[in-house]
Amino acid sequence: MKFYKYQGTGNDFVMIDNRNGEFDRANTALVKKHCDRRFGIGADGLILLQINSEALLEMVYFNADGNEGSMCGNGGRCFVQFAKDLGLFADEVTFIATDGLHIAKIDLGLIHLKMMDVNKVQTIENDYFLNTGSPHFVRFVTNIEQYEVVTKGKQIRYSEAFAPKGTNVNFAEPIDGKLWVRTYERGVEDETYSCGTGVTAAAIVAESVGIKSPVDIMTLGGNLKVSYQKNADGNYSEVYLIGPAVKVFEGEVWKG
């Protein structure tokens, strides 16, 4: 079976063109095997590009643990670049993911991916919780480079407050007008180099620390930008995640 490897600011994915329906999306063990960095291809997740019953491009995202996941922003940008590389669109593309329809375009090598509207930001003491296609907890910290992201993130991810499904956990720090973000991702169960829905969540609540749209983001894997429109009712629309996505290599792997 042919596969492609893409990365978006260090968040890496196995990409499979599944328009023929050859890959069995119920085979969680095979997804997990492909994502394994020692016994498989190695990735933070696996993405199928396919056509749904309404003839729309569909992005099906799996976490590295083999289970279908919620929306992945960096995966969405890689999906768009993958579709472009396959010749499936010229200027702009519409596709469906688990959280609904997305529109995207590529401009000067950067993917501009429209994310879902955010209608609710919950304050939990001095922290925040919101859904940007995936659930995200955001905490502002100091000295983020030395912060114990995995230890602290795992505690919050598995806490009773977010049981039974848990949440993704983001730690952020404003630095020179930009926002440094580090993320512990559920499903990967580790810190990833970048998380698209996570930086989107952090950017939206960064107004509380004096940073407004558009927000320049720094991650372990590179730089991103998030723009949004805050409406009079306090909701957020026209939310865009902007950044690069790169094909790393392609090859063949055994189906089983």
C-alpha positions in Angstrom: 0.0 0.0 0.0 1.3 3.4 -0.9 1.7 6.0 1.9 2.9 9.5 2.2 4.5 11.2 5.2 3.8 14.9 5.9 4.6 17.2 8.7 3.2 20.6 9.9 5.5 22.4 12.3 6.9 19.0 13.5 3.4 17.4 14.0 3.8 14.4 11.6 1.3 12.2 9.9 1.0 9.1 7.7 -1.2 10.1 4.8 -3.1 7.6 2.7 -5.1 8.3 -0.5 -8.2 6.2 0.3 -10.5 7.3 -2.5 -10.8 3.7 -3.5 -11.8 2.6 0.0 -9.0 0.1 0.2 -8.0 1.0 3.7 -10.3 -0.4 6.4 -10.9 2.5 8.8 -12.1 0.0 11.5 -8.7 -1.6 11.7 -7.4 0.3 14.7 -4.5 -2.2 15.2 -3.1 -1.5 11.8 -3.4 2.3 12.3 -1.5 2.0 15.6 1.2 -0.2 13.9 1.7 2.3 11.1 2.1 5.1 13.7 4.6 3.2 15.8 8.1 4.8 15.5 9.9 1.5 16.0 7.7 -1.1 14.4 5.9 1.0 11.7 6.3 4.2 9.7 6.1 6.5 12.7 3.8 9.4 13.2 1.7 11.4 15.6 -1.4 10.3 13.7 -2.7 8.8 10.4 -5.0 10.5 8.0 -7.2 9.1 5.2 -8.1 11.2 2.3 -11.4 9.9 0.8 -14.7 10.9 -0.8 -17.9 10.8 1.3 -21.4 9.9 0.2 -22.0 13.6 -0.8 -19.0 13.6 -3.1 -17.0 15.8 -0.8 -13.4 15.3 0.1 -13.3 13.8 3.6 -10.5 13.9 6.2 -10.5 10.9 8.5 -8.0 11.4 11.4 -6.7 8.7 13.7 -4.6 9.3 16.8 -1.4 7.3 17.2 -3.2 5.0 19.6 -5.2 3.7 16.6 -8.5 5.3 17.5 -10.4 7.9 15.4 -9.8 11.3 16.8 -11.4 14.7 16.9 -10.3 17.5 14.5 -6.5 18.0 14.1 -5.5 21.4 12.9 -2.0 20.6 11.8 -3.3 17.4 10.2 -5.9 19.5 8.4 -3.2 21.7 6.9 -1.2 18.6 5.9 -4.4 17.2 4.4 -4.8 20.3 2.3 -1.3 20.2 1.0 -1.7 16.4 0.3 -4.9 17.1 -1.8 -3.0 19.9 -3.6 -0.1 17.6 -4.4 -2.6 15.0 -5.7 -4.0 17.6 -8.1 -7.4 17.7 -6.5 -7.9 21.5 -6.4 -6.4 24.6 -7.9 -7.0 27.7 -5.6 -9.4 26.7 -2.8 -10.7 23.5 -1.4 -13.6 22.5 0.8 -13.5 19.3 2.8 -15.4 17.7 5.6 -13.8 16.5 8.9 -15.3 15.2 12.1 -16.2 18.8 13.3 -17.9 19.8 10.0 -16.9 21.7 6.8 -13.6 23.4 6.4 -12.4 25.8 3.7 -8.7 26.3 2.9 -6.3 27.9 0.4 -2.5 27.9 -0.1 -0.9 31.3 -0.4 2.9 31.8 -0.7 3.5 28.3 0.7 1.3 28.8 3.7 -2.0 26.9 4.3 -4.8 29.1 5.5 -7.2 26.7 7.1 -10.6 27.9 8.4 -11.4 26.4 11.7 -14.8 26.0 13.4 -16.4 28.9 15.2 -15.9 29.0 18.9 -19.1 29.7 20.8 -18.0 29.1 24.4 -14.9 29.8 26.5 -15.1 28.4 30.0 -13.0 29.9 32.8 -11.7 27.5 35.4 -10.1 29.6 38.1 -7.2 31.2 36.2 -7.3 28.7 33.3 -9.5 28.2 30.3 -11.3 25.4 28.5 -12.7 25.6 25.0 -13.4 23.4 21.9 -11.7 24.4 18.7 -12.6 21.1 16.9 -11.0 19.2 19.8 -11.3 20.0 23.5 -8.4 22.1 24.9 -7.4 23.2 28.4 -5.2 26.3 28.4 -2.9 27.5 31.2 -0.6 30.5 31.1 2.7 29.8 32.8 6.2 31.4 33.2 9.5 29.9 32.2 7.8 27.7 29.7 11.0 26.2 28.2 11.6 24.5 31.6 8.0 23.7 32.3 7.2 20.0 33.0 4.7 19.7 30.2 4.3 15.9 30.2 4.0 15.5 33.9 1.6 18.4 34.4 -0.3 17.8 31.2 -0.9 14.1 32.0 -2.3 15.1 35.4 -4.8 17.5 33.9 -5.6 15.2 30.9 -6.6 12.3 33.2 -8.2 14.4 36.0 -11.8 13.7 37.1 -12.8 17.1 35.8 -12.4 15.9 32.2 -13.4 12.2 32.6 -14.0 10.0 30.9 -12.7 11.2 27.5 -10.1 13.6 28.9 -8.7 16.7 27.2 -5.7 18.1 25.4 -3.6 20.4 27.6 -1.8 23.5 26.5 0.7 25.7 28.4 1.4 29.1 27.0 3.6 32.1 27.7 3.6 35.6 26.1 7.1 36.5 24.9 7.8 39.8 23.1 4.3 40.1 21.7 4.2 36.5 20.5 2.8 33.4 22.2 4.9 30.4 23.0 2.7 27.2 23.2 3.5 23.7 24.3 0.9 20.9 24.2 0.3 17.5 25.8 -1.9 15.6 23.3 -4.4 13.0 24.3 -4.2 10.0 21.9 -0.5 10.6 21.5 -0.1 10.7 25.3 3.0 12.8 25.1 4.1 16.3 24.2 4.0 16.9 20.4 6.1 19.4 18.5 3.0 21.4 17.7 -0.8 21.1 17.9 -3.0 23.1 15.5 -6.3 23.1 17.5 -4.2 23.7 20.6 -2.5 26.8 19.4 -5.8 28.0 18.1 -7.3 27.6 21.6 -4.4 29.4 23.2 -4.5 32.3 20.7 -8.2 32.9 21.3 -7.8 33.2 25.1 -4.5 35.2 24.7 -6.5 38.4 24.8 -6.6 37.9 28.6 -2.8 38.5 28.6 -2.9 41.4 26.1 -2.3 39.6 22.8 -5.0 40.2 20.2 -5.6 38.8 16.7 -3.6 38.0 14.6 -1.5 36.0 17.0 2.0 34.9 16.2 2.7 31.5 17.7 5.9 29.8 18.5 6.0 26.0 19.0 8.8 23.4 19.3 8.3 22.6 15.6 8.1 26.1 14.2 6.0 29.2 13.8 2.2 29.5 13.2 -0.3 32.3 13.0 -3.9 32.4 14.2 -6.4 35.1 13.2 -10.0 35.4 14.3 -12.9 37.8 14.7 -14.4 38.4 18.1 -18.1 39.1 17.8 -20.4 41.4 19.9 -21.9 38.3 21.5 -18.5 37.1 22.7 -18.3 34.3 20.2 -15.4 33.8 17.7 -15.7 33.4 14.0 -13.5 33.6 10.9 -10.9 31.6 12.8 -7.9 30.7 10.7 -4.9 28.5 11.4 -2.0 29.6 9.1 1.3 27.8 8.6 3.3 25.4 6.4 2.8 21.8 5.6 5.5 19.7 4.0 5.7 16.3 2.3 8.7 14.5 3.8 8.7 11.2 1.9 6.6 8.5 0.3 6.8 4.8 0.1 5.1 1.4 0.3 4.1 -0.5 3.4 2.5 -4.0 3.9 -1.3 -3.8 4.3 -1.4 -6.2 7.2 
